[in-house]
Amino acid sequence: MIYVPEFRIGAMENVGAVTFTDRVLKPADERTNQTDLIHAYIHLHELAHMWFGDLTTMRWWNDLWLKESFADFCAVTCMSETPSIRARYPDPELLLLRFIARALAADLSPTTHPI
């Protein structure tokens, strides 16, 4: 994992290296549960891309949406099972349900389709 100052995008998976912007890094006294959650989510999402997007990939661009959905699924599943994350939230199942609700809402978008 490589932190890149002023990296234009939030994060990017590359084979063997995931790059992140320095905007997600915060000193300990400025961190909140929300910023830690976002930080964990970005890391896990990009690691899922690296392993399941760069090393195995779609045959054609029209299936690229599946790669994003799968990375979201992997990140949220890992977060909902991580003891240190679960310990910081009164009801960690709500964490998972929030992301599931977002995924279901995305299925209603005219630019995508449900699996």
N, C-alpha and C positions, 0 to 999 in steps of 0.2 A: 504494500500500500504506500502510495506516494502522495504527499500533500503538496499542491502546486499553488503558490501565492497568486491571487487574482485570476485563477483559472476561469475562463468565460462561462463554462457550464458547471453544474454542481458536481458531477462525477462522471467518469467514463471507464468502462471496463476495457482492458487490453489483455492480450494473452500474457499471463505471467505478472501483470502489474495493473492495479486499479488506482486511478488518479482521482483525487478529491480537491475541491476548492478549499481554501483556508477559511471561507465564510462559516463553515460548520464547526470550526474549532473555537471553543470558548474556554476562558480560564475557569477554574473550579468554582469561584465565587459568583460567576455570571451564568452558570448552568442551571437549568430547570429540568423537571421531569419531561416537559415537552421537547426541549432542545436535545436532551439525551435520547428521547424516543426517535426524533427525526434523524439524529446521527446514526443510531443503530440501524434504522430502516434503510438509510442510504447505503451504509456499508454492506448489509446483507443483500440488498437488491442488486448492487453492482457485482458482488461475489457470485451471486446466482447467474448473472449475465456472463461472467467470465467462464464459469464451468459449463453452463448449459446453453450459452449463446455463441461464444467464441470457439469452443472446442467441438460443439455439435451445433449445426445451424440448419436453417430452413432451406428447402430446395429453391424457393423463389420469394421475392419481396412481398407478395400478397399474403404470406403467412407470418410476416414479421410481428403482427399484433400478438401472436401467441407467445413469442419470446418475452414481451413486456408483461403480459398477464402471468406467465409462469414465474418471472422474477419477483413480481409482487406477491404471488402466492408463497414462494419460498421464503421471502423476507418476513412476511406476517406469520407464517407457521413457525419459523425459528424464534421470532420475538415472543410469541405466545407460549413457547415452551422453555424459554430461558429463565432460570431461577432468579437471576439478579434483576431482570426486567419485571418479572411477575411480583417480586417482593416490593417493588416501588409503587405498585398500583393497587388500590383497594379491591378492585374487581378486574383481574387481568382478562377474564373472558370478554369483557366489554371492549377491550383492545382489539381482539379478534373480530368481534361482531361489527365494530366500527369499520374495519377494512372490508369485511364481507359486504356490508351495506354499500360502501363506495364502489365495489366491483359490480354489484347488482345494478346500481344506478348507471354505471358506465355501459352496461349491456343495453340500456335503453337509448343510448346515443345513436344518431343516424350514421356516425362514422365507424361503427364497429358492429359486431354481431356476437351473440352468446355462443359458448362452446356447446 
